[in-house]
Amino acid sequence: MARKTTPKSKQPARSPRKPKSSKPKAAKPKAAKPKAAKPKALKPWTPAEVEEAFRRFQAASPAPQTELQSLNPYTLLVAVVLSAQATDAGVNKATPALFAAADTPAKMVALGEERVRDFIKTIGLYRGKAKNLVELSRRLVAEHGGQVPRERAALEALPGVGRKTANVVLNVAFGEKTIAVDTHIFRVGNRTNMAPGKTPFEVEMKLEAIVPDRYKLHAHHWLILHGRYVCLARKPKCETCLINDLCRWPEKSV
């Protein structure tokens, strides 16, 4: 007996697909982003303003001194070398005992690197600093008759001595009108816009150019002390700042 077959339901005929266009679709124009407003350039200090700032510093502290303790030019050099990436207070805690044992280059060489490390182990990077102190002392004896040279090039040729250290020694030990730019002076110079620069050397050169000669001997100390105790890195004390009306910092609180 023949099987009955059920006829398949008729499906609607599909319309033929349109060939894809070879033309690329036009990209939708992106909305233009609003341009960020450029920060306003800070107004440079005038010579009269620089003069007024240092006049005030001088009136408040006629003869500022370094806070590093020393006995002579050699121990000053040692103290400044030790102060790199360390606080003056921390250095001052370690140096009295060290200087009691070695206050000349010859004595430091005789002390030796291991014993020097024991004296300064509370100071950051003390191992490298101990090595530099013994070697610079040896070279002072061999090349300079045990005396600290007064020439910048000779100072900077010593181990552990850079431009800032040389400037401090020339200023404090020999009364040269140098300006040593540390982190405090670098911050003050840029924040106030008195002497802006991308590097400590740039700040130093600008200060050399703008600070009146009669203030240069103490300018280094005034600016360091201002940065250390007033123009602090995180929370500057603008309310007690001697030069707050001259300062160009947009975020100053007064």
Summary of the structure (lengths in Angstrom):
residues: 254
radius of gyration: 33.6
end to end distance: 109.9
largest distance: 131.2
contacts: 660
relative contact order: 0.11
helix: 50%
strand: 0%
